[in-house]
């Protein structure tokens, strides 16, 4: 475990600790860091853009995490089934995993293109006006989330497939003898037995939608329109590399870390409560 531990400490722990410490300094990269205490925190409290970005981050989480979990679970059940032609589905669901976020962003920008994209062609065929999703204040974030759901499915499906393999087969045999329908088996047997996997998936997707929305939003919208797709991660990125204010960017990133940890703790407590009720 030593090589992995060294890599984890070098590229995760040290940057996190350094970033948290840097939030108490004023640093513009070319000058010497100056200790300013809680000044960045106080500035952040009065910064309306921070709270707007926090709201966007929660919006990403609310409309992204639960659909990703449900769709991934149902696709995993389908992939795990021994159905004719399921081999093609097993190949297709893994396609997003072999594409980088940059390539995926360009691909989905073409899909969403209001003039030449296939979505616009479909709308024209139906006689509807072409949607300009990425420039619509209300539809831009759902459009990005839809793409992120697509990107997340390979990992989610693999995790659920691993969980499904651990469900005892005799439970399904007993359900078949009792005449349980496939739908009843899915939600009364399969879903409760993969609950530990669901917690892992939920934690990973909270991190994904809170932080990796930076990659998608930076490539596809750069936070537009009117900051509707600018989460905390993208706001911190802009403060660091557009305004050269590394100290304030670290304070915003620290807020994002606190939000992620709080959500994970709440999710853990909720999972324990559900397990006790069972």
N, C-alpha and C positions, 0 to 999 in steps of 0.2 A: 504493500500500500504506500510505501514511502515516495516513489516517484509521483503518484497521483496527488498525494498530500502536499508535496513541495509545489507542484503546479497550482493546486487550489489556493495555497497560502500566498504564492507569488502573484497570481493573476486575479484573485478574488478578494481574499482577506485584506492584504496590504492596500490595494486600491480603495476598498470600502472604508477602511480606517483612515487612510490619507484624505479621502474626499470628505469624510465627516469632520476631520480636524480642520480642513481648509475652509469650511463654512464659517469659521470664526476669524477668517483673515480677509483682507482686501488684497487681491492679486490680479494684475492685468497681464500676466505672462512675461512681459519685458521688464517689469520692475521687481523689487524685493517685496515678498509678502509682508503685510503689516497687520499685526493683531488688532482687531477692532471689537472683540467680544461678541455680544449679541446683536450688533448693529445690522448684520445681514438678516437675522431672524426678525427683527423689528421692521425692517424694510419689507420683508416678505409678507408680514401680516397686513401691511397697508397697501400692498400691490394687488390691484384688482385683476390684473392679468394672471397672477398666480391662482387666485380662486376660480377664475374662469377656466383655466387649464385643469385645475383639480376637478371641476365639474365635468369637463370633457373626458378626463381619465375615468371617472366613475361611470360615465355614459358608455365608454368602451367596455368596461367590466360588466355592466348590467345587461347590455344587449348582446354581449359576446360570449361570456363564460358558460352560462347555462345552455344556450343552443349548441355550443361546441361539445359539451358533455353529452347531451341527449342524442345529437346526430352521430357522434362518434360511437356511443354505446349501441345504437340501433344498427349502424353499419358493421360494427364488430360482430354482432349477433348474426347478421346476414353473411358476412365473410366466413364465420365459423361454421355455418350450416353446410351440409353436404347436398348442394343443389346443382342441377345441370347448368353449366356455363359459369359457375362461380369463380373459376380460375381467371377469367377476364376481369372480373370485378376486383380480384385480389391484386392484379397488376395495376389497374387504373387508380385505385385509392392511394397507391404509393407514389404516384407521379409528382405531387407537390413537394415531396421530400427531396427529389433530385434537382429541383430548381432553386436557385438563390432568390432571396427576397427582391433583389434588383431586377432580375429577369421576370419574376412573377409580377412585380409592379408595372413593368413595361407592358407585359401581356394584358393585365387587367385594365390599364389605361387605354389600350386599344379596344378591349371589349366594351368599355364605358364611353368610348369616343362618340359624341353626339352626331357626327356626320358620317363616319365610315365604319364604325364599330358594328359587330353583329347584333348587339342589343338594340341599337338604333334601327337597323334593318328590320328586326322583328317588330318593332313598334310601328314602322312605316307600313309593313305588311298588314298589321292589325288596324291600320287607319288612325293610329294615335300619334300625337306629337312626340318627336324624339326627346328623350330625357337627357339633360346635362347634369348627371348625378354629382360629379365632382365639383361643380360650381354652384350647387344648390345647398344653402345653409342647413336645411333640414335633412337632406338625403345623403350628403357627403360622408358623414360618419357611418351610417348604416352600410353604405357602399364599401367603405374600407373594412368594416367589421365582417361583411360577407366574404371578402377576400381572405381575411385572417382566419375565418372559420375553415375555409378551404385549405389554407396552408397548414392549419393545426391538425387536420384529420389523420395523417399518417401516424404521428406519435400517439395520438389518443386511441386510435384503433389498435395499434400494437400493444399498448398497455392493457386495454380491455381484453384483447385476445389472450394475453397472459393470465388475466384474472379469470376468464371463462374456462381456461384449461384446468384451473384448480377447483372448479365446482364439482362435487361428487356426482358421478353418473347415476347412482342409485336414487337420488332425489328425483331426477327426471323420469326414471322408470316407475317410481311410485306415483308421480303425477300422471303418467300415461295410463296406469291402471285405474286411476280415479277419473279418467276422462277429461282432464284439464285441457282447455283450448291453448293453442300456441301463444295467444296474447296473454292469457292468464299465467302461463308458465314463465313468460318473459318478465312480467311485472311483479309476480308473487314469489318467484324462485330465483331467476337469474339476477335481476336487479338487486335484491337484498344481499345476495352472496358476493357481488362484486363491489359492495359499498367501500371496502378499504381501497380498492383501485380508484373508485370515484373520488375519494379524498385526495389521493396523489394527483389525479388528473386535474382536480379543481385547483390545487395549489400551483401546479405548473401553469395552468391557464390564467390564473390571477397574475402571476409574474409576467406571462406572455402579453396579456392585454394592457397591463400597466406600463411595461417598459418597451416591448418590441413594437408597440404602435408607433414609436419613433421612426423605425425603419420605413414602415409602410407610408406613414403620413409625410415624411421628408421626401420620399421619392415621388409620390403621387399628387400631393396637394401643397406641401410645405406649410401646412397649418391652415390653408385657405379652405373655404371662404370666410373671411372675418373671424379667423381663429376658431372656427367650428370644429376643426380636426386637430387642434393643437393641444395635446396633453402635456402633463408635467415633464415628461422625458424630452419632448421636442422643445418646450420652453427653456429647459435647462441647457439643452444643446445650443440654442440660439444665444442665450446669455453668455455662454462660454466662448463660442466661436464666431458669432456675429458682432457681439458687443465687447468681447475680450474681457469679460468679468468673471473669472474663474471662481472667486470666492462666493459671489452671489449664486452662480450656477450650482456650486456644491451645496449651498443651503437649500435650493429648490430640489436637488436630487436627494438630499437627506429627508425632506418632507415626503418625497415619493417612497423612499425606503420605509419610513414610519407607517405610511398608509398600507404598503404591501404586508409588512409584518403584522399590523393590526388585523387586516383581513384574514391572514393565514391563521392567526390565533383564534379569531371568532369562528372560522371554519372548523378548526380542530375541536373547539369546545362543542360546537353543534354536532359534529360527527360522534363525539363521545356520548352526547345526550341521546342521539338516535340509537346508538348501539345498546345503551342501558335500557331504553324503552323496549328494544327487541328481546 
